Amino acid sequence: MSDLLVARSDGVVTLTLNRPDKMNAITGEMWGGLEAVFDEVARNRDDRVLVVTGAGRGFCAGADLVDAGMARSSGSRLEHMRGVGRSAAALRGIPKPTIAKVNGVAAGAGLNLALGCDLVIASDAARFSEIFVKRGLSIDYGGSWLLPRLVGLHKAKELAFLADVISAAEAERIGIVNRVVAADALDAAVDDLVARLLEMAPVALSQTKRLLDQAFSATFAEAVEAEAVSQVLNLSTSDVQEAVRAFMEKRDPHFTGE
């Protein structure tokens, strides 16, 4: 669909929200499209890193409220919102590194789309807001789960209750952005990060992501058991053997995920 552009190159999938005249606000049709793209990236062995960004001067202004189905019955509204939730869950379910390249405003579900990625790199021109309550809405797209884990419960309530717009620098300070760079350096910063991720062992990255994502729901005993199982899986791959050879030969390893 023209509102979602998907480009693939050497293991990197770039998903661009493409409604620049609407600050890339997400329509009802786009939720299903996002879910389909996320599911495809999760399944496709050749896809190793996903980058999510927005066209024009914005990342994503959230849901397009004009297209949000205000005239629907309560039942169909609920089904619509469950579809929104499935899209958020599909993003979180990708077993590969995901990066939000935030080039401008990220508000509401657009902010939580970014937070659903593993890493968030922002332009210094970016702005962030959990805008929901100013639209008469409660937080969604996984934000109620993501935000307290990133910034703590009290700060999450402040951001969600007051719906303030915060700068990229403030977003970095409170921990919802990994790195802020100058606007003209954003592409290069993300490209460098992607290149570094592509140098890593794919299975090891996937297992590490899974372990960290489960950290808040697992006991310590469950965590170390999961680590043991993951390490056995890693040791069965040729990438570990390649890492040892590369170390002995004093060269960089070439990982294949086999």
N, C-alpha and C positions, 0 to 999 in steps of 0.2 A: 504494500500500500504506500501511496506517495507521502503520507504523513509520517512513515517510519522508513528510514533508509538504512539498509544493511550492506556493509562492505566487508569483504574478506580478503586478507593478504597475509600469506606466510604464517598462518596460525592465529592471526589477530582478527577478531570480529569487532567492527566499529558500528554501533547502533546510534543513529542520529534522529532525535525527535525533530520533525521537519514541518513546523507550523510557525515560522519566525514572526509572521504578522500577528500571531496570538501568543507570543512568548512561549510557544511550544506547549500550550495548554492541551491536556489529553482528553480526547473525545471518547465516547462509549466504545466505538469501534476499535480505537487504539489500545484499550485495555486488553482485549483479546489478542490483538496483534503482538503486544509486548509479551504476553504469556507464551504465544507460539514461538517467538524468537528465543526467549529464555529456554524453553524446553528443547528447541533445536540445538542451541549451543551446548546444553547439558549432555545431549546424546551424541553429538558429532565429535568423533575422535580427533579430527583434524583441527578443531577449534580449541585453542589453548588459553587465550586471554580475551575477555570481553571488555570493551571500552564503551561507556554510555555518555553521550553528550547531546547538546542542543544546537540547532541551526540559528544563525543570526546572533543577536546580542543577549539572548537569554538561555538558560539551561532548561528550566521547565517551571511554569507558573502554577502547576497543579492541575486539577481537573477543570475542564471547560464546563462551567456551571450552566451555560446556555444549553449544553448538550447532555446535561446530567440526568435527564428524565424526570423533571419536576412534576410532570403531569401523569407519571405512571402510578399504578396502584401500589399500595404498600408492599404487596407480595412481589411484584416485579422490581420494585426498588431494592428490596432485599436481595433478590437474585442478582441484580446489577452489582450491588456492593460485594456480594460474594465473589463475583467475577473479578472485581478490583483486588480482593484479597488473594485470589488464586494467582493473579499476576505478580503480586508482591512475594508470595510463597515460591513461585517459579524462579524468581531472581535469587532468592536466598538459597534455593536448592541447587544452583549451578555448582558443580564440584571443581570449579576452576577459578583462578583469580579474576575478579571483576573490579573495574576502575571507573569511578565517576569523574569525568572531566568537566568541571563546573565552570563554564565560561561567563555566566551572568546570573540573573536572579534564579534562585531555587526556593520555591514557596510551596507550602502545603504538601500535597502528594509528591510534588517535584522535589522537595527537600528530602522526603522519606525514600524516594527513588534513589537519590544519591546515597543516603545513609544505608540503604540495603546493599550497596556495593561494598567490597572488601576494603578498598582504598578510595579516598576522596582527595583529588588534587584540584585546587581552585585558583582561578584568576584573582588578582587583587581587586578587580572590579565586581566580583561576585557578591551577592547579598542573599541572606538566608532568613526564612521566617516560617514558623508553624502557624500559618495564617488562619487556620480553620475557624476559631471562635469568632473572628471578625466577619465571617461569612455565615454565622449561625450554625456551624458544623462542629463535630468532634473530630479528634485526630484519627487518621486512617492510613492506609497503605503501609501497615506495620509499624507506624511511628510510636504507638503506645508500648510496643515491645522493644524497639530499637533505642529510642531516645534515653530512657532511664539507664540502660546498660552502658551507654556512651558517656553520659554526663552526670549520672546520679539522679535519684528521684526528685529531690527538691529543685534542682536546676531544670529538670525536664518539666516539672509543673510550672515553673516560672516562664519558660519558653512557650509552653502550650496555653497557659492561662492568659498571658499578656499579649501573645502574638507579635512581639516586637520584631522589627527587622534588624538583624545584626550584620556587621561587616565580616568580610573574609578573615580579617585578623582576629576578631573576637571568636569566630567559629573555630579557628585553629587553636586559640587559647583554651577553649572549653572542651576541645577534643572531638568535634564532629568533622573536622577537616585534618587530613594528615599533613598537607603542605600547601602553602600559598606562594604563588609566583607572579611575576609581572604578566599582564595580559598578553604581551607579545612573546612571552617565553612559555606559555601554557602548552602549546603543541609539542615543543621540544622536550619539556619536562615529562610529559606523559609518554612520549616516544622512548625516552631514556628508561623510564620505569618499566615499560612493556618489554624492551630489549633485555633488561635484567631478569625479568620473570621468565622470558623464553629460554634463558640460559639454565634455568633450574630444572630439576628432575620432575616431570609432570605428576607421577604417582605420589612422590613425596610431598609436593605442593598440595595435591588434593587431600591427602591424608592429614596434613598439618591443618588445612582449612577446616576439615571436619572436626578434628579434635578441639580446636579453639572455639568453633561455633557451639560445641556441646558443653563447653566449660562451665557455664552458669547453671546447667541443669544436672550436672553429674557430681557425685560425691568424689572425694579424692581417690578412694579405692576403685571406683568405676573409671575414673580418668586414667589411672596408671594401668588398669587392665586394658582399656581401649588403646593406650599407647603401645602396649606389648603386642596386641593383635595387629595394629598398624605397622609396627616395625617388622613383624614377620612377613607381612605383605611386601614391604619395601625390600627386604632382603631376598625375596624371590625374583626381583627384577634384575635385568641386565644392567640397569643404571648404576646399581651399587658396585658391580664389578668394574664398570667403566670409570667410576669415581676413584676406585683404588688404582687402576691402571694409570689414570691421568695424574694422580698424585705421585706415583713412582716415576713416571716419565716427565714430571715437572711441566705439565701442560694443562690447559683448560679442558674439562670434560665435555663430551658431546652426548647429551642425554636424549633418549628417544621415547621413553615411556613404555618400553617393552619389558 
